[in-house]
Amino acid sequence: MPPADFKQKLLAGLGGDWPAPPDLNVKHRDTIQKDGYRIESLTYEAEVGDPIPAMLLIPDMVSPAHPAPAVAVWHQHAGQYHLGKSEPAGLTGNPMHHTGAALAKEGFVVLCPDALCFEERQDPTGKLKAGNYERFEFLRYVVDGKSMAWKNILDMKRAIDFLQSRPEVIDEKIGCYGHSMGSTHTWLIGPWEPRIKCLVGNCCLPTYKGIHREHMLHCFPNFIPGIYEYGDTPDIAALIAPRPLHMNFGELDGGSPIDEVRRGVKIIANNYAAMNAETNFTYYIEEGSGHVLSPAMWEKTLSQFQRYLKT
């Protein structure tokens, strides 16, 4: 199926067009000064009455008079619903995933928002806990003719709206990064957000073929109703072409069977080649590694942002 036709099928499976954005209605909550950067705790609205809690990291040398490139960081899942934005912001969780703080130290403005069902976006009634609330939200969107991926993409589009509203950010120099579920979010948002000029996904390209074969339970954003008739997850990532995309994988990562990854990256590469953009897609498979962000993976991630956002 031609990519343009597949994209239309994908849009229908996701849930259709996204609504016109309302006012961001930004509310500042607190400022934390760190070594070399500050963290602004704030909210902005994805939809009217739906505030997204987020952390904005701004390097000390960056100002409206001296703006910088920006990176939106989508956090992981890991069944850790109490963690969201605060982990990549470097305030809690696994130091391996303090990627937003690391990018701020490299001179990037960084936005770390909470995904739906995580940290401050858990059940406001307190009735449903952890994965039960995630299941509730997924099913709520399904009966509305949409998917959780549709909502995630809407929220990520608003993250880019917010970054472009900040005078410290160079509008045409915005990238995004994610590990695990955050990597899924990266290839989900990519086809729909041309304002993101450089994308990096770490450790997540589970194909439906692999999911079915291995009987894997993946996080809900991976599941788009009706799409498997027309293509698989690599076909979605391929729609990011011709913009720069880099993907890291661990050879032993059980969540993304490596035989499926090797097949998938060929599909993505072919789409880039068809657009004469072969050099804009790169990937790295680390032998002997699992579901991690290794030093080599981080080096490739950082070099990607430095290459495409700082030059």
Disulfide bonds with the S-S distance in Angstrom:
none
